[in-house]
Amino acid sequence: MNNKPFYITTPIYYVNDRPHIGHAYTSVACDVLARFKRLSGEEVFFLTGTDEHGLKVEKSANAAGVSPQALADANSQHFRDLTQMMNISNDDFIRTTEKRHIASAQKLWQDMQARGHITLGSYSGWYSVRDEAYYQESELVGGKAPTGAEVEWVEEPSYFFKLSAFGDRLLEHYAKNPQFIGPETRKNEIVSFVKGGLKDLSISRTTFSWGIPVPGDEKHIMYVWLDALANYLSALGYPDTDARLYKTFWPAALHMVGKDIIRFHTVYWPAFLMAAELPLPERVFAHGWWTIEGEKMSKSLGNAIAPGALVDEFGLDQTRYFLMREVPFGNDGNFSRQGMINRVNSELSNNIGNLAQRTLSIINKNCGGMIPQPNAYTAEDEALLADAKNLYILPEGKGSSLHDLMEAQQFHLALERVLELSSAANAYIDVQAPWKLKKEDPDRMNTVLYVLYCVIRKISICLQPFTPDSSSKMLDQLGVAENMRDFAYVGEEFCPRPGTVLLPPQPVFLRFTEKAA
Ligand code: MSP
């Protein structure tokens, strides 16, 4: 097993908003990967948190008639609650108003400044509060930001980061590290953006005060994106580069972000780190955006879906599964209620749930509730066991294994592989019809049920990162010891012994039915 430490981060969420499924999506994707890596025997540090400074938060607080700190405290808690609700296994939760973060962001600034990459000047140009981003006149579309956000004219003294000096080094980095930006289409966008020439970046503001003071010039506060990006270092103990976490986990293995913030993570962030002479993260992956029943999710349409509403109606693991399964990871996708019902019923309930329920109830009824003793395998048994064997790691050159798909953040395909195995097992059970064999050929019945048992154990182990609670219930029912559930034990040779007594079966993935009005 690979024991390289794995540091994974979500973006830190703005506290002007309540959590919606877009936020839950990024967090669940990171969680699935963090759990997958832990099960693979890697040491993992998984960070999430909240982004609390900036004009957007200050304005929202003013509009609500509360202090920015009070707004941040209340809304940060909602994001913390979201991690609990979605069963996110983060190791830390960082807030940018914490002392440890302020010290880290200021030190990053000083590191960049000491090396001559920051100069004082004055900024005049367009700024979008919603995007917390500067735009060139030439980027505006019909007087608005390219994202559709309103822009305002800003003129003030400002410190600048000499981003223009980093274009060639960034391009060289992308070329030498082809995995640095994923998916490929996003990489192409970023490369052409950088090739188009980079302008120096305004990194301080003087016309409002909700931010981290610039070291040595307290009339200025730091640009919220410089402040926010530093969070990835702060949580590891930076500026103490001898801190255990920093030494173990920096540079990050993966920053997971939405497509809207890829530029900040693959242009500004690596340039800041180069300027401070700190190592760069290994990879940034940008996922797509969700629309709701075909419409953009927006405050004005009031159509944002609260993750809690989905969890209450469909179940936690069902919601996690849907988010990871419905849309090819990296693409945009659409949430529809019908889509959710279809995934829950046809895949979780009819396919996987039904396979487990059918098999375990026959074992319970016909085998005295014990794992049956297999006899000689037929070609059909061997074929299904080979499929199961190949699920996690495939022999060289035979397509993509679950392991490879997870490494490439292709979560929807990883789940498809699990479903394919489950479908094959359902087809096998239909043909073998073990329920008929009790009288005709009990030895054969035992073999068929044992083969199915092995396949269900494999499926349950592999689903753990996606549906942790349900998988754990399945593994309990299968009599798999808690310390034998990681990928080191995925092989058939680690199946509990025939004769092991099983708990009475209970359905795990229930069918969703609409409540009568
Ligand atoms: N605070 C910044 C990130 C700073 S990271 C150093 C930010 N916050 S955010 O709250 O606006 O967005 C956080 C994440 O949620 C982003 O990755 C964004 O792409 C994601 N999503 C917000 N709406 C979304 C959808 N409708 N669909 C999918 N993800 C979306 O940006």
Residues whose N, C-alpha, C, O or C-beta is under 5 A from the ligand:
A	BS01	MSP	P11 I12 Y13 Y14 G22 H23 T26 D51 A228 L229 V257 G258 K259 D260 I261 G288 W289 W290 M297
